[in-house]
Amino acid sequence: MNKDSAQTALLWIVAAGFFMQSLDTTIVNTALPSIANSLHVAPLAMQPIIIAYTLTMAMLTPASGWLADRFGTRRVYFVAILIFVLGSICCASAHTLGQLVIARVLQGVGGSMLLPIGRLAVLRSVSGEQYVSALAFISVAGQLGPIAGPTLGGWFVQDMTWHWIFLINVPIGAVGLYAVRRFLPTHGETQAPPFDFVGCGLLSLCMIAFSLSIEAPFSTHRAAWAAGLFVLAVVSALAYIPYARRRRNPLFKLALFSEPNFSVGLIGNLVCRIGSSAVPFLVPLLLQLQLGYSPLHSGLMMLPAALAGTVAKRWIAPLIRRYGYDTFLLVNTLIVGSSIVAFALITRGTPLAIEIAILAVFGAANSMQFAAMNSVTLKDLSHEDAGSGNSLFSMVQMLAIGLGVSIGGGLVNLFSAQWGSAALGFRFSFACVGVITLVSAWIFRQLDVAPAQPKVRAPATHSAGR
């Protein structure tokens, strides 16, 4: 096989892995009511299967680069696909919610390595002038996942069984495993610096405790338990500071936070993404449980958001060039938050055109929001700090997805019980998570940026443009 053919095969391998992973993050949402019915639990009790997956990815993403350096990219990428496929089989075989959560953790272990290591393999095999084009090719796979996921999930649930939303990964993964062994270049082990297991443990404990502290009041109504978990999260985060100062090569250098836009962007991303992450979880539940849509119909209803998001990506750079990051993020955040609040107005009598319009506006604004937030957070980091900052940014993204699902689902349960109406529960919940997103507009006002040529780039996360 010549060099060009080998590079083409590599790009298809990485794109397939990225598609499999991005598909899995969206295909589940449409199937939640059917899975809940099969496992004999309430649909809103299905939050842990999403939170377990995203938290596992958040915790393990920083280790992916070290694993590739230590054991070789081809070997680790092969193992990542294998673990992801085994996790998918275990998900399809689950008979209880607990079993499904454990299987999703296993999926998350494999998924946390697919994109970062795939990008690393491309970086080591593709020349500099071709690297941007190569990443653009891979990102298309990440965009196809959210477009196909909800509809495919609805079709599987309606015409077959929910198990197929996980079993679809088996044939894709099998082809990927063969292709990795056959075509992926061998990048041998290197003298990787020691991995900061202690630092990773402290930050992982912080994320887990913080997530549980947010979810505890909704699920158990134990204020003391939630407060204790929150204190544990704060203590873990504070303990990392003196530890990182003493360690020669910490997981994340504290100097990252000396770049003001990185700190503001990180906080703004976390707050903004809580509302944006609640929407993909809550909307399919609203459509199926309150409006009576079939799984396939609810999946098709998510297409306007995905397609509008894909189209809107081309508007980002010219808008930022004209208005600057601060003005763009202020206005666009207001649009995103307002569109989330608008979901509270959808009822059985709402015309279909209005529902589609709200979904399309949300999808377009949200896509541009993600790309702009990604860029403004990372653009001023030095070359030395870019990799570390990118990794921390990825962890925050995953944490925000879990928090969005916890808060969104918890609010629906809380308001439904308080007002005795699930319909009101959904309405008030959309209003609340929309307001949370609107708060991030004030955070982005603290950015120290001027109108300039934007370098809109997506971080090495599980989904491009997110």
Helices and strands as residue ranges (DSSP letters): H 3-39, G 43-46, H 47-71, H 73-93, H 97-125, H 128-159, H 164-167, H 169-183, H 197-219, H 223-246, G 254-258, H 260-285, I 286-290, H 295-301, H 303-312, G 313-315, H 316-342, G 343-345, H 352-378, H 383-419, H 422-444
